[in-house]
């Protein structure tokens, strides 16, 4: 059975004359490329763009994207509509599951399949994975990430500088508290371009650059390819080429130097065959293992590698939010018309028994309604955001997670494209307590003891703030373990591990070499097939993993380019 766009409910398969008139699709007749990248999200987009910078004058590079042109940039760069709300309208049903929300097995949300992938809808948060979490990575990857790749990724993603004076002062107060013994405290970095600021947060003297807004790979690739007919006719020649609306069905080995890629036109159903010296899967942690599992080359993998394809679908557990209201932190006023987004990175300290004390980060928002405020209609009669009264502060906890062998993308029936996913609902605390937290940190705590740790840290944080001179406490005195405050559900957006590199099963264990890709992201036993998306991660970090993925993409580009 060949792929048909109707197999995925809500999948958008359309040809956009707007895209064709601005940025060309590949129209050449030659099917041979040096490098083919399958997917245009963060992994594939950053990789392809950097490869074009490095080697576009001498290499032919093709990006194949199954989806369509939806937006030329991030939705926040052209509207003030909430990114998550817009994203849900484009969630693609590329898998099925037997459970439902609230049942023991269920994963929330759906992937976006379009030019730019999730990057045109994401939050833009790019916190940095910490040293204690990198211990779950193989040595060579860990070394490269710590030796500058994470910083390079931040620069490539246009890392933000600050949300202003109040945010910087709040960070300063928290750093001066006892919390700094266990947490490294900073403004949460975001892939939001701020060229109007110097690195120290003060206004730039000369405003020569315009902000590109929230980073996304749709815009990145469009800019790299250039304007239709003038800069890039879309035909043969060296450099980067892009072909939308082509779903890759199969990859096979032609000889030791060439791979063949079969892509199905989602508009016409016509097949198209390409050849490349190197192919990179960058379809995401769900689509990449599906592609490898059904491909001819995937079926030829050794049994010990093939058995891991799609196994270990893992997300990082996060808690519900807890809120308080505040007017000050010490002598620093927090007006209602200010905002801050702050992260408390765990330092990964261990107790006398060797357990990790705090295997989580704490994410804090101050007046979250200012998170991405765009006044594109100053005359609008809409109710304005309140600018008086106490400020709202919310926090939540984000844990790391080792690869979970109980979760998987099951194999499709022959010629099928919509597999079953089995994923433990992460709002079920008993499973986290019994399985995931022992593997992550050596914790052997009851759910009440886990909530006691969270409440202890919550108290320490809120106690730094005051409302009219009184130390802050949670709104309505609702603590973790009470009133429905616990862990949230897992989603597809940060899942990792389905084409893992060498990994650790638990925090004190050895790095296991049983994996799908090696430390160079090469599929084992196939010298010219690589993977560059969340699926290769050996660990679901407490921090949003996008910066880490961008670093791995730059690292792979350095090797291939």
Secondary structure, 3 states (H helix, E strand, C coil): CCCCHHHCECCCCCCCHHHHHHCCCCCCCCCEEEEEEECCCHHHHHHHHHHHHHHCCCCEEEEECCCECCCCCCHHHCCCCCHHHHHHCCEEECEECCCCCCCCECCECCEECECCHHHHCCCCECCCCCHHHHCCECHHHHHHHHHHHHHHHHHHCCCCCCCCHHHHHHHHHHHCCHHHHCEEEEECCECECCCCECCCCCECCCCCCCCCCECCHHHHHHHHHCCECCCECCCCCCEEEEECCEEEEEEEEEECCEEEEEEEECCCCCEEEEEEEEEEECCCCCHHHHHHHHCHHHHCCCHHHHCCCCECCECCCEECCEEEEECEECCEECCCCCCEEEEEEECCCECCCCCECCCEEEEEEECHHHCCCCCCCCCCCCCCCCCCCCEEEEEEEEECEECCCCCEECCCCCCCCCEEEECECCCCHHHHHHHHHHHHHCCCCCHHHHHHHHHHHHHHHHCCCEECCEECCCHHHCCCCCCCCCECCCECCCCECCCCCCECCCCCCCCECCCCECCCCEECCCCCEEECCHHHCCEECCCCCHHHHHHHHHHHHHHHC
